[in-house]
Amino acid sequence: MRYNESDLTSAEPGSSAEESLRRENEELRRQLAQLRAPSHSSEGAPGGVWRPSSLTLWALGLFVLVLLVIAFFAGYLPLVHRNKLIIEEAQHRERSLPRVTVLTVGRSSHDSSLQLPGNIQAITEAPILARADGYIKRRLVDIGDRVHAGDTLAVIEAPELDEQVRQAEASVRQAQAGIDQAQANLRQGRADLELARVTADRYAHLVSDGSVSAQENDQFQAQYKLKTAALQSLEQALKGQESAIAAAQANVARLENMKGYRNVVAPFDGVITLRNVDSGALVNSGSTLLFRIAQTNSLRIYLNVPQTNASSIHRGDTASLTVSNLPGRTFHGTLARTANALDPSSRTLLVEVHVPNPDGVLLPGMYAQVILSNSRGTPPLLIPSDALIISGSGTQVAIVDPSHRVHLRTIVAGRDYGDRLEVTSGLTDGEAIVAHPGDVLSEGTMVEPIESGSKPEPSNSNRAESGS
């Protein structure tokens, strides 16, 4: 409800309603004045919407400009200063000599070692085959049993062998009878020869006297020659009978030996590693494998040494080995022999290492890591691998001479230990080389050397992976 001033003036002064309306009107005016107080320019705005004044806009623009000036001086000027410092430092570096770390070339250790994988084998191992045909009557050992030389391993039942022995003995007796008969014939032939000789001599004297005719003499002379030939035939027959009896006796001895093979015995001290038969099994001579025995008190290991290490391996060098299933234990042995020739397919040298095994801890067939140790009279030079420069000119190192000038020198590398490298030629003991040359050094560059204070640690081990 709205009230205007005309309505208020027409009312009586004493009326309470008029006073009430006047107070309400004043209160409304006061509230309207409070609403208009924050903005002086909203009176002319359509719909009563507030619009910022030009003074406010100028104040906001000036504030933003101040912020931009502060940001310019806070960011750009320090950046310019840093760039100036970087340029000055770069110019100073260009004017000064590069500083490089140098170290003195030294030799490797006199003691050298080579680690190779290998398979453990028995020093002596042999298959035990049947030497007699028959059946296994008794089996006395099994796998894992330790036996001594001469111990009976199994007994073979061979009844046919006994019959063969009796037959061979009968052949011997028959041959002996033949010898007796040949000897009797020989004695008779000698008597006949003697009679023929006497008769021939007698007729030779009679024919000279003319008592008998020449024809009769020739007849008895021919008969003497015939008896001589017959005696020689009897002697050869006797020799044949003697050979026959020798063959028969040899056959008897062979069969007797075969009877001894019915007891299968151990050829040497060892352990039974294989058993193929049991009681009642049929075995054939020379073809049935009964057992396999191995001598394990001393073991051997075959290793394939690479060509680069073959010249440093000699008979009698010490060796040590470890196996994965016995951690913390090291076994020692000796290099027994080498092949003295490289395998053309793998370029490796075959060597044999003997290892004592008195307690039987090591077993044939184990996989082991073997370290071969030897001593070198003139050990090669040793440098860190980071000192190498690999380029189109080959493998080089940076040498620093006494005048602090860099020279690039080509070298020939030997064994590679990963972080270190042996040098066979191109360097001399005591020369100074750059530890970390990088790609900035060139021939003739002047540098400021800094001693590293340490030499490459001498190395006495090398690892090679080979299937054995």
DRENDO-1510 file (C-alpha; in Angstrom, 1 decimal, always signed):
<recs>
REC; n; res; u; v; w
REC; 1; MET; +0.0; +0.0; +0.0 .
REC; 2; ARG; +1.4; +3.4; -0.9 .
REC; 3; TYR; +0.7; +6.7; +0.7 .
REC; 4; ASN; +1.4; +10.1; -0.8 .
REC; 5; GLU; +2.0; +13.4; +0.9 .
REC; 6; SER; -1.5; +14.8; +0.0 .
REC; 7; ASP; -3.1; +12.1; +1.9 .
REC; 8; LEU; -1.0; +12.7; +4.9 .
REC; 9; THR; -1.6; +16.5; +4.9 .
REC; 10; SER; -5.4; +16.1; +4.6 .
REC; 11; ALA; -5.5; +14.1; +7.8 .
REC; 12; GLU; -6.0; +15.6; +11.1 .
REC; 13; PRO; -3.0; +16.3; +13.2 .
REC; 14; GLY; -4.4; +14.6; +16.2 .
REC; 15; SER; -5.3; +11.5; +14.6 .
REC; 16; SER; -3.4; +8.5; +15.7 .
REC; 17; ALA; -3.6; +6.9; +12.3 .
REC; 18; GLU; -1.9; +9.8; +10.7 .
REC; 19; GLU; +1.0; +9.6; +13.1 .
REC; 20; SER; +1.4; +6.0; +12.4 .
REC; 21; LEU; +1.4; +6.5; +8.6 .
REC; 22; ARG; +3.9; +9.3; +9.0 .
REC; 23; ARG; +6.3; +7.1; +11.0 .
REC; 24; GLU; +6.0; +4.3; +8.5 .
REC; 25; ASN; +6.8; +6.7; +5.7 .
REC; 26; GLU; +9.8; +8.1; +7.4 .
REC; 27; GLU; +11.1; +4.6; +8.1 .
REC; 28; LEU; +10.7; +3.6; +4.5 .
REC; 29; ARG; +12.6; +6.7; +3.4 .
REC; 30; ARG; +15.4; +6.0; +5.8 .
REC; 31; GLN; +15.7; +2.4; +4.5 .
REC; 32; LEU; +15.8; +3.7; +0.9 .
REC; 33; ALA; +18.5; +6.1; +1.8 .
REC; 34; GLN; +20.6; +3.4; +3.3 .
REC; 35; LEU; +20.2; +1.3; +0.2 .
REC; 36; ARG; +21.3; +4.2; -2.0 .
REC; 37; ALA; +24.4; +5.1; +0.1 .
REC; 38; PRO; +27.1; +2.5; -1.4 .
REC; 39; SER; +26.8; +3.7; -5.0 .
REC; 40; HIS; +26.4; +7.2; -6.1 .
REC; 41; SER; +25.8; +6.3; -9.7 .
REC; 42; SER; +23.0; +3.8; -9.4 .
REC; 43; GLU; +20.3; +6.3; -9.3 .
REC; 44; GLY; +20.3; +6.8; -13.1 .
REC; 45; ALA; +20.7; +3.1; -13.9 .
REC; 46; PRO; +17.8; +1.4; -15.5 .
REC; 47; GLY; +16.1; -1.2; -13.4 .
REC; 48; GLY; +18.4; -0.4; -10.4 .
REC; 49; VAL; +21.5; -2.4; -11.7 .
REC; 50; TRP; +24.9; -1.2; -10.3 .
REC; 51; ARG; +27.5; +0.0; -12.7 .
REC; 52; PRO; +31.2; +0.8; -11.7 .
REC; 53; SER; +32.2; +4.4; -12.0 .
REC; 54; SER; +35.1; +5.6; -14.2 .
REC; 55; LEU; +37.2; +6.3; -11.1 .
REC; 56; THR; +36.8; +2.7; -10.1 .
REC; 57; LEU; +37.9; +1.5; -13.5 .
REC; 58; TRP; +40.9; +3.8; -13.5 .
REC; 59; ALA; +41.9; +2.5; -10.0 .
REC; 60; LEU; +41.6; -1.1; -11.2 .
REC; 61; GLY; +43.7; -0.4; -14.3 .
REC; 62; LEU; +46.4; +1.3; -12.3 .
REC; 63; PHE; +46.5; -1.7; -9.9 .
REC; 64; VAL; +47.0; -4.2; -12.8 .
REC; 65; LEU; +49.7; -2.0; -14.3 .
REC; 66; VAL; +51.5; -1.9; -11.0 .
REC; 67; LEU; +51.3; -5.7; -10.7 .
REC; 68; LEU; +52.8; -6.1; -14.2 .
REC; 69; VAL; +55.7; -3.8; -13.5 .
REC; 70; ILE; +56.4; -5.7; -10.2 .
REC; 71; ALA; +56.3; -9.1; -12.1 .
REC; 72; PHE; +58.7; -7.7; -14.8 .
REC; 73; PHE; +61.3; -6.5; -12.4 .
REC; 74; ALA; +60.9; -9.7; -10.2 .
REC; 75; GLY; +61.3; -12.2; -13.1 .
REC; 76; TYR; +63.1; -10.7; -16.1 .
REC; 77; LEU; +65.9; -8.9; -14.3 .
REC; 78; PRO; +67.1; -12.0; -12.4 .
REC; 79; LEU; +66.9; -14.0; -15.6 .
REC; 80; VAL; +69.1; -11.5; -17.4 .
REC; 81; HIS; +71.5; -11.6; -14.5 .
REC; 82; ARG; +71.7; -15.4; -14.5 .
REC; 83; ASN; +72.3; -15.5; -18.3 .
REC; 84; LYS; +75.1; -13.0; -17.9 .
REC; 85; LEU; +76.7; -15.1; -15.2 .
REC; 86; ILE; +76.4; -18.3; -17.4 .
REC; 87; ILE; +78.0; -16.5; -20.3 .
REC; 88; GLU; +80.8; -15.2; -18.2 .
REC; 89; GLU; +81.5; -18.7; -16.7 .
REC; 90; ALA; +81.5; -20.2; -20.2 .
REC; 91; GLN; +83.9; -17.6; -21.4 .
REC; 92; HIS; +86.1; -18.3; -18.3 .
REC; 93; ARG; +86.1; -22.0; -19.1 .
REC; 94; GLU; +87.0; -21.4; -22.7 .
REC; 95; ARG; +90.0; -19.3; -21.5 .
REC; 96; SER; +91.1; -21.8; -18.8 .
REC; 97; LEU; +92.5; -25.4; -19.4 .
REC; 98; PRO; +90.2; -28.4; -19.1 .
REC; 99; ARG; +90.8; -30.4; -15.9 .
REC; 100; VAL; +91.0; -34.2; -16.3 .
REC; 101; THR; +91.6; -37.0; -13.9 .
REC; 102; VAL; +94.7; -39.0; -14.7 .
REC; 103; LEU; +96.0; -42.3; -13.2 .
REC; 104; THR; +99.2; -44.2; -13.5 .
REC; 105; VAL; +99.3; -47.4; -15.5 .
REC; 106; GLY; +100.2; -50.5; -13.4 .
REC; 107; ARG; +100.5; -54.2; -13.9 .
REC; 108; SER; +98.1; -56.9; -13.0 .
REC; 109; SER; +98.7; -59.5; -10.3 .
REC; 110; HIS; +101.2; -62.3; -10.8 .
REC; 111; ASP; +98.6; -64.8; -9.6 .
REC; 112; SER; +95.9; -65.6; -12.1 .
REC; 113; SER; +92.8; -67.7; -11.9 .
REC; 114; LEU; +90.2; -68.9; -14.3 .
REC; 115; GLN; +86.7; -70.1; -13.3 .
REC; 116; LEU; +85.0; -72.7; -15.5 .
REC; 117; PRO; +82.1; -75.0; -15.2 .
REC; 118; GLY; +82.6; -78.8; -15.2 .
REC; 119; ASN; +80.9; -82.2; -14.5 .
REC; 120; ILE; +82.4; -84.4; -11.9 .
REC; 121; GLN; +83.2; -88.0; -13.0 .
REC; 122; ALA; +84.6; -91.1; -11.3 .
REC; 123; ILE; +88.3; -91.5; -11.7 .
REC; 124; THR; +87.7; -95.1; -12.9 .
REC; 125; GLU; +84.3; -96.5; -14.1 .
REC; 126; ALA; +83.6; -99.9; -15.7 .
REC; 127; PRO; +80.6; -101.9; -16.8 .
REC; 128; ILE; +80.4; -105.5; -15.6 .
REC; 129; LEU; +79.1; -107.8; -18.3 .
REC; 130; ALA; +78.3; -111.5; -18.1 .
REC; 131; ARG; +81.1; -113.9; -19.4 .
REC; 132; ALA; +79.0; -117.0; -19.1 .
REC; 133; ASP; +75.6; -118.0; -20.5 .
REC; 134; GLY; +73.0; -119.0; -18.0 .
REC; 135; TYR; +70.7; -117.8; -15.2 .
REC; 136; ILE; +71.4; -115.5; -12.3 .
REC; 137; LYS; +71.4; -117.9; -9.3 .
REC; 138; ARG; +72.2; -115.3; -6.7 .
REC; 139; ARG; +72.6; -111.5; -6.7 .
REC; 140; LEU; +74.7; -110.3; -3.8 .
REC; 141; VAL; +75.0; -106.5; -4.2 .
REC; 142; ASP; +72.7; -103.6; -5.1 .
REC; 143; ILE; +73.2; -100.0; -6.2 .
REC; 144; GLY; +75.1; -97.9; -3.6 .
REC; 145; ASP; +76.9; -100.9; -2.1 .
REC; 146; ARG; +80.7; -100.4; -1.7 .
REC; 147; VAL; +82.7; -103.4; -2.7 .
REC; 148; HIS; +86.4; -104.4; -2.8 .
REC; 149; ALA; +88.4; -105.9; -5.6 .
REC; 150; GLY; +87.6; -109.7; -5.8 .
REC; 151; ASP; +84.2; -109.5; -4.0 .
REC; 152; THR; +81.5; -111.7; -5.6 .
REC; 153; LEU; +78.7; -109.6; -7.0 .
REC; 154; ALA; +76.5; -112.4; -8.5 .
REC; 155; VAL; +76.6; -116.2; -9.2 .
REC; 156; ILE; +75.5; -117.5; -12.6 .
REC; 157; GLU; +74.1; -121.0; -12.9 .
REC; 158; ALA; +75.3; -122.7; -16.2 .
REC; 159; PRO; +74.7; -126.5; -16.3 .
REC; 160; GLU; +75.6; -126.6; -20.0 .
REC; 161; LEU; +79.0; -125.4; -19.2 .
REC; 162; ASP; +79.8; -128.5; -17.1 .
REC; 163; GLU; +78.8; -130.7; -20.0 .
REC; 164; GLN; +81.0; -128.7; -22.3 .
REC; 165; VAL; +83.9; -129.2; -19.9 .
REC; 166; ARG; +83.4; -133.0; -19.8 .
REC; 167; GLN; +83.2; -133.1; -23.6 .
REC; 168; ALA; +86.4; -131.1; -23.9 .
REC; 169; GLU; +88.1; -133.5; -21.5 .
REC; 170; ALA; +87.0; -136.5; -23.6 .
REC; 171; SER; +88.5; -134.8; -26.6 .
REC; 172; VAL; +91.7; -134.4; -24.7 .
REC; 173; ARG; +91.7; -138.2; -23.9 .
REC; 174; GLN; +90.9; -139.0; -27.5 .
REC; 175; ALA; +93.8; -136.8; -28.7 .
REC; 176; GLN; +96.1; -138.5; -26.3 .
REC; 177; ALA; +95.1; -141.9; -27.7 .
REC; 178; GLY; +95.9; -140.6; -31.1 .
REC; 179; ILE; +99.3; -139.5; -30.0 .
REC; 180; ASP; +100.0; -143.0; -28.5 .
REC; 181; GLN; +99.0; -144.6; -31.8 .
REC; 182; ALA; +101.1; -142.1; -33.8 .
REC; 183; GLN; +104.1; -142.8; -31.5 .
REC; 184; ALA; +103.7; -146.6; -32.1 .
REC; 185; ASN; +103.4; -146.1; -35.8 .
REC; 186; LEU; +106.5; -144.0; -35.7 .
REC; 187; ARG; +108.5; -146.6; -33.8 .
REC; 188; GLN; +107.4; -149.3; -36.4 .
REC; 189; GLY; +108.3; -146.9; -39.2 .
REC; 190; ARG; +111.8; -146.4; -37.8 .
REC; 191; ALA; +112.3; -150.2; -37.5 .
REC; 192; ASP; +111.2; -150.7; -41.1 .
REC; 193; LEU; +113.5; -147.9; -42.2 .
REC; 194; GLU; +116.4; -149.5; -40.4 .
REC; 195; LEU; +115.7; -152.9; -42.0 .
REC; 196; ALA; +115.4; -151.2; -45.4 .
REC; 197; ARG; +118.7; -149.4; -44.9 .
REC; 198; VAL; +120.6; -152.5; -43.9 .
REC; 199; THR; +119.1; -154.4; -46.9 .
REC; 200; ALA; +120.0; -151.6; -49.3 .
REC; 201; ASP; +123.6; -151.5; -48.0 .
REC; 202; ARG; +124.0; -155.2; -48.3 .
REC; 203; TYR; +122.7; -155.3; -51.9 .
REC; 204; ALA; +125.0; -152.3; -52.7 .
REC; 205; HIS; +128.0; -154.4; -51.7 .
REC; 206; LEU; +126.7; -157.5; -53.5 .
REC; 207; VAL; +126.2; -155.7; -56.8 .
REC; 208; SER; +129.7; -154.4; -56.8 .
REC; 209; ASP; +130.9; -158.1; -56.5 .
REC; 210; GLY; +128.5; -159.1; -59.2 .
REC; 211; SER; +126.6; -161.5; -56.9 .
REC; 212; VAL; +123.2; -159.9; -57.6 .
REC; 213; SER; +121.9; -158.0; -60.5 .
REC; 214; ALA; +121.7; -154.2; -60.7 .
REC; 215; GLN; +117.9; -154.4; -60.9 .
REC; 216; GLU; +117.6; -156.1; -57.6 .
REC; 217; ASN; +119.9; -153.5; -56.0 .
REC; 218; ASP; +117.8; -150.7; -57.4 .
REC; 219; GLN; +114.7; -152.3; -56.1 .
REC; 220; PHE; +116.0; -152.4; -52.5 .
REC; 221; GLN; +117.5; -148.9; -52.8 .
REC; 222; ALA; +114.0; -147.5; -53.8 .
REC; 223; GLN; +112.4; -149.4; -51.0 .
REC; 224; TYR; +114.8; -147.7; -48.5 .
REC; 225; LYS; +113.9; -144.3; -49.8 .
REC; 226; LEU; +110.2; -145.2; -49.6 .
REC; 227; LYS; +110.6; -146.2; -45.9 .
REC; 228; THR; +112.4; -142.9; -45.3 .
REC; 229; ALA; +109.5; -140.9; -46.7 .
REC; 230; ALA; +107.0; -143.0; -44.7 .
REC; 231; LEU; +108.9; -142.3; -41.5 .
REC; 232; GLN; +108.7; -138.5; -42.2 .
REC; 233; SER; +105.0; -138.9; -42.7 .
REC; 234; LEU; +104.6; -140.6; -39.4 .
REC; 235; GLU; +106.6; -137.9; -37.6 .
REC; 236; GLN; +104.3; -135.2; -39.1 .
REC; 237; ALA; +101.3; -137.3; -38.0 .
REC; 238; LEU; +102.7; -137.3; -34.5 .
REC; 239; LYS; +103.1; -133.6; -34.5 .
REC; 240; GLY; +99.5; -133.2; -35.7 .
REC; 241; GLN; +98.2; -135.3; -32.9 .
REC; 242; GLU; +100.3; -133.3; -30.4 .
REC; 243; SER; +98.7; -130.1; -31.8 .
REC; 244; ALA; +95.3; -131.7; -31.5 .
REC; 245; ILE; +95.8; -132.5; -27.9 .
REC; 246; ALA; +97.2; -129.0; -27.2 .
REC; 247; ALA; +94.0; -127.6; -28.8 .
REC; 248; ALA; +91.8; -129.9; -26.7 .
REC; 249; GLN; +93.7; -129.0; -23.5 .
REC; 250; ALA; +93.3; -125.3; -24.4 .
REC; 251; ASN; +89.6; -125.8; -24.9 .
REC; 252; VAL; +89.4; -127.5; -21.5 .
REC; 253; ALA; +91.3; -124.6; -19.9 .
REC; 254; ARG; +89.0; -122.1; -21.6 .
REC; 255; LEU; +85.9; -123.8; -20.3 .
REC; 256; GLU; +87.4; -124.1; -16.9 .
REC; 257; ASN; +88.0; -120.3; -16.9 .
REC; 258; MET; +84.4; -119.9; -18.1 .
REC; 259; LYS; +83.3; -121.9; -15.1 .
REC; 260; GLY; +85.2; -119.3; -13.0 .
REC; 261; TYR; +83.2; -116.6; -14.7 .
REC; 262; ARG; +80.0; -118.0; -13.2 .
REC; 263; ASN; +81.1; -116.0; -10.1 .
REC; 264; VAL; +80.9; -112.3; -11.1 .
REC; 265; VAL; +83.6; -110.4; -9.1 .
REC; 266; ALA; +84.5; -106.7; -8.7 .
REC; 267; PRO; +87.5; -105.7; -10.7 .
REC; 268; PHE; +88.5; -102.9; -8.3 .
REC; 269; ASP; +87.4; -101.1; -5.1 .
REC; 270; GLY; +84.4; -98.9; -5.7 .
REC; 271; VAL; +80.7; -98.4; -5.4 .
REC; 272; ILE; +77.9; -100.1; -7.5 .
REC; 273; THR; +76.2; -97.3; -9.5 .
REC; 274; LEU; +74.0; -99.5; -11.7 .
REC; 275; ARG; +72.2; -102.9; -11.4 .
REC; 276; ASN; +70.3; -104.3; -14.4 .
REC; 277; VAL; +69.5; -107.9; -13.4 .
REC; 278; ASP; +67.9; -109.8; -10.5 .
REC; 279; SER; +67.8; -113.5; -9.5 .
REC; 280; GLY; +66.5; -115.7; -12.2 .
REC; 281; ALA; +67.4; -113.4; -15.1 .
REC; 282; LEU; +68.8; -115.0; -18.3 .
REC; 283; VAL; +72.2; -113.6; -19.3 .
REC; 284; ASN; +74.2; -114.0; -22.4 .
REC; 285; SER; +78.0; -113.9; -22.5 .
REC; 286; GLY; +79.4; -110.6; -23.6 .
REC; 287; SER; +76.1; -108.8; -24.2 .
REC; 288; THR; +74.2; -108.6; -20.9 .
REC; 289; LEU; +75.2; -105.7; -18.7 .
REC; 290; LEU; +74.9; -106.8; -15.1 .
REC; 291; PHE; +76.4; -103.9; -13.0 .
REC; 292; ARG; +78.4; -100.7; -13.3 .
REC; 293; ILE; +81.0; -99.9; -10.8 .
REC; 294; ALA; +82.8; -96.6; -10.1 .
REC; 295; GLN; +85.9; -95.7; -8.1 .
REC; 296; THR; +85.0; -92.5; -6.1 .
REC; 297; ASN; +87.8; -92.1; -3.7 .
REC; 298; SER; +89.3; -89.8; -6.3 .
REC; 299; LEU; +87.3; -87.9; -8.9 .
REC; 300; ARG; +88.1; -86.2; -12.2 .
REC; 301; ILE; +86.7; -83.2; -14.0 .
REC; 302; TYR; +87.1; -82.3; -17.6 .
REC; 303; LEU; +87.2; -78.6; -18.5 .
REC; 304; ASN; +87.3; -76.7; -21.8 .
REC; 305; VAL; +89.7; -73.8; -21.4 .
REC; 306; PRO; +89.3; -71.0; -24.0 .
REC; 307; GLN; +92.1; -70.3; -26.4 .
REC; 308; THR; +92.9; -66.9; -24.8 .
REC; 309; ASN; +93.8; -68.7; -21.5 .
REC; 310; ALA; +95.2; -72.0; -22.9 .
REC; 311; SER; +98.8; -70.7; -22.9 .
REC; 312; SER; +98.7; -70.0; -19.1 .
REC; 313; ILE; +97.4; -73.5; -18.2 .
REC; 314; HIS; +100.1; -76.0; -17.2 .
REC; 315; ARG; +100.2; -79.5; -15.7 .
REC; 316; GLY; +100.5; -79.5; -12.0 .
REC; 317; ASP; +98.6; -76.2; -11.5 .
REC; 318; THR; +96.3; -76.1; -8.4 .
REC; 319; ALA; +92.6; -76.1; -8.7 .
REC; 320; SER; +89.7; -75.6; -6.3 .
REC; 321; LEU; +86.0; -76.3; -6.9 .
REC; 322; THR; +82.6; -75.6; -5.3 .
REC; 323; VAL; +79.2; -77.2; -5.7 .
REC; 324; SER; +75.9; -75.5; -5.2 .
REC; 325; ASN; +74.5; -78.2; -2.8 .
REC; 326; LEU; +77.5; -77.8; -0.5 .
REC; 327; PRO; +77.6; -74.1; +0.3 .
REC; 328; GLY; +80.7; -72.9; +2.1 .
REC; 329; ARG; +82.8; -75.9; +1.3 .
REC; 330; THR; +85.8; -75.7; -1.1 .
REC; 331; PHE; +87.6; -78.8; -2.5 .
REC; 332; HIS; +91.1; -78.7; -3.8 .
REC; 333; GLY; +92.7; -80.7; -6.7 .
REC; 334; THR; +95.4; -80.7; -9.2 .
REC; 335; LEU; +95.5; -80.3; -13.0 .
REC; 336; ALA; +96.6; -83.8; -14.0 .
REC; 337; ARG; +96.9; -83.5; -17.8 .
REC; 338; THR; +96.0; -81.5; -20.9 .
REC; 339; ALA; +95.2; -82.5; -24.4 .
REC; 340; ASN; +98.0; -80.3; -25.8 .
REC; 341; ALA; +95.8; -79.4; -28.7 .
REC; 342; LEU; +92.8; -77.2; -29.2 .
REC; 343; ASP; +89.4; -78.5; -30.4 .
REC; 344; PRO; +89.0; -76.9; -33.9 .
REC; 345; SER; +85.2; -76.6; -33.5 .
REC; 346; SER; +85.2; -74.8; -30.2 .
REC; 347; ARG; +88.8; -73.4; -30.0 .
REC; 348; THR; +89.1; -74.8; -26.4 .
REC; 349; LEU; +91.8; -76.9; -24.7 .
REC; 350; LEU; +90.6; -80.0; -22.9 .
REC; 351; VAL; +92.1; -80.4; -19.4 .
REC; 352; GLU; +91.6; -83.0; -16.7 .
REC; 353; VAL; +91.6; -82.1; -13.0 .
REC; 354; HIS; +91.9; -84.7; -10.2 .
REC; 355; VAL; +90.2; -84.1; -6.9 .
REC; 356; PRO; +90.6; -86.4; -3.8 .
REC; 357; ASN; +87.3; -87.5; -2.3 .
REC; 358; PRO; +88.2; -89.7; +0.8 .
REC; 359; ASP; +84.9; -89.0; +2.6 .
REC; 360; GLY; +82.7; -89.6; -0.5 .
REC; 361; VAL; +81.0; -86.2; -0.2 .
REC; 362; LEU; +81.4; -85.5; -3.9 .
REC; 363; LEU; +79.3; -87.7; -6.2 .
REC; 364; PRO; +79.9; -88.5; -9.9 .
REC; 365; GLY; +77.6; -86.4; -12.1 .
REC; 366; MET; +77.6; -83.3; -9.9 .
REC; 367; TYR; +77.9; -79.9; -11.6 .
REC; 368; ALA; +80.8; -77.8; -10.2 .
REC; 369; GLN; +82.5; -74.5; -10.6 .
REC; 370; VAL; +86.3; -75.0; -10.9 .
REC; 371; ILE; +88.9; -72.3; -10.4 .
REC; 372; LEU; +92.3; -72.9; -12.0 .
REC; 373; SER; +95.1; -71.0; -10.4 .
REC; 374; ASN; +98.5; -70.3; -11.9 .
REC; 375; SER; +101.4; -67.8; -11.7 .
REC; 376; ARG; +102.5; -65.5; -14.5 .
REC; 377; GLY; +106.1; -64.4; -14.8 .
REC; 378; THR; +105.3; -61.1; -16.5 .
REC; 379; PRO; +101.7; -60.0; -15.7 .
REC; 380; PRO; +100.1; -57.6; -18.3 .
REC; 381; LEU; +99.2; -54.0; -17.7 .
REC; 382; LEU; +95.8; -53.2; -16.2 .
REC; 383; ILE; +93.6; -50.1; -16.9 .
REC; 384; PRO; +90.0; -49.2; -16.2 .
REC; 385; SER; +87.5; -49.9; -18.9 .
REC; 386; ASP; +86.2; -46.3; -18.7 .
REC; 387; ALA; +89.6; -45.1; -20.0 .
REC; 388; LEU; +89.0; -46.6; -23.5 .
REC; 389; ILE; +88.2; -44.5; -26.5 .
REC; 390; ILE; +86.4; -46.5; -29.2 .
REC; 391; SER; +86.6; -44.8; -32.6 .
REC; 392; GLY; +87.2; -45.5; -36.2 .
REC; 393; SER; +90.9; -45.6; -35.5 .
REC; 394; GLY; +90.5; -48.6; -33.2 .
REC; 395; THR; +90.8; -49.0; -29.4 .
REC; 396; GLN; +92.7; -46.0; -28.0 .
REC; 397; VAL; +93.6; -44.3; -24.7 .
REC; 398; ALA; +94.4; -40.7; -23.9 .
REC; 399; ILE; +98.1; -40.3; -22.7 .
REC; 400; VAL; +99.1; -37.2; -20.8 .
REC; 401; ASP; +102.8; -36.4; -21.3 .
REC; 402; PRO; +104.9; -34.4; -18.8 .
REC; 403; SER; +104.0; -31.1; -20.6 .
REC; 404; HIS; +100.3; -31.8; -19.9 .
REC; 405; ARG; +99.5; -32.4; -23.6 .
REC; 406; VAL; +97.1; -35.2; -24.6 .
REC; 407; HIS; +98.2; -37.9; -27.1 .
REC; 408; LEU; +95.8; -40.6; -28.4 .
REC; 409; ARG; +97.5; -44.0; -28.6 .
REC; 410; THR; +96.2; -47.2; -30.1 .
REC; 411; ILE; +96.4; -50.3; -27.8 .
REC; 412; VAL; +95.8; -54.1; -28.0 .
REC; 413; ALA; +93.4; -55.3; -25.3 .
REC; 414; GLY; +93.7; -58.7; -23.5 .
REC; 415; ARG; +91.4; -60.2; -20.9 .
REC; 416; ASP; +88.3; -58.2; -20.1 .
REC; 417; TYR; +87.2; -58.2; -16.4 .
REC; 418; GLY; +84.2; -55.9; -16.9 .
REC; 419; ASP; +85.3; -52.8; -15.0 .
REC; 420; ARG; +89.0; -53.4; -15.8 .
REC; 421; LEU; +91.0; -54.4; -18.9 .
REC; 422; GLU; +94.4; -56.0; -19.5 .
REC; 423; VAL; +96.6; -54.3; -22.2 .
REC; 424; THR; +99.0; -56.6; -24.1 .
REC; 425; SER; +100.7; -53.8; -26.1 .
REC; 426; GLY; +100.6; -50.1; -26.7 .
REC; 427; LEU; +101.3; -48.9; -23.1 .
REC; 428; THR; +104.3; -49.0; -20.8 .
REC; 429; ASP; +104.3; -49.3; -17.0 .
REC; 430; GLY; +104.1; -45.9; -15.2 .
REC; 431; GLU; +102.5; -43.9; -18.0 .
REC; 432; ALA; +99.7; -41.4; -17.1 .
REC; 433; ILE; +96.3; -41.9; -18.9 .
REC; 434; VAL; +93.0; -40.0; -18.6 .
REC; 435; ALA; +90.6; -42.0; -16.4 .
REC; 436; HIS; +87.4; -40.6; -18.2 .
REC; 437; PRO; +88.4; -39.1; -21.5 .
REC; 438; GLY; +84.9; -38.7; -23.0 .
REC; 439; ASP; +84.6; -37.2; -26.5 .
REC; 440; VAL; +86.0; -33.7; -26.0 .
REC; 441; LEU; +89.8; -34.6; -25.9 .
REC; 442; SER; +91.7; -34.6; -29.1 .
REC; 443; GLU; +95.3; -35.0; -30.1 .
REC; 444; GLY; +97.5; -32.3; -28.7 .
REC; 445; THR; +95.0; -30.8; -26.3 .
REC; 446; MET; +96.5; -29.0; -23.3 .
REC; 447; VAL; +94.9; -30.1; -20.0 .
REC; 448; GLU; +95.3; -29.6; -16.3 .
REC; 449; PRO; +95.8; -33.1; -14.9 .
REC; 450; ILE; +94.4; -34.1; -11.5 .
REC; 451; GLU; +95.9; -37.2; -9.9 .
REC; 452; SER; +93.2; -39.8; -9.0 .
REC; 453; GLY; +95.2; -41.1; -6.1 .
REC; 454; SER; +94.5; -44.7; -6.9 .
REC; 455; LYS; +95.6; -47.3; -9.4 .
REC; 456; PRO; +93.4; -50.0; -11.0 .
REC; 457; GLU; +93.2; -52.9; -8.6 .
REC; 458; PRO; +95.2; -56.0; -9.7 .
REC; 459; SER; +92.9; -58.7; -10.8 .
REC; 460; ASN; +93.7; -62.4; -10.5 .
REC; 461; SER; +90.4; -64.0; -11.6 .
REC; 462; ASN; +88.5; -64.5; -14.8 .
REC; 463; ARG; +85.2; -66.2; -15.4 .
REC; 464; ALA; +84.5; -68.1; -18.7 .
REC; 465; GLU; +81.1; -69.8; -19.5 .
REC; 466; SER; +81.5; -73.2; -21.4 .
REC; 467; GLY; +79.5; -76.1; -21.7 .
REC; 468; SER; +81.1; -79.1; -20.6 .
</recs>
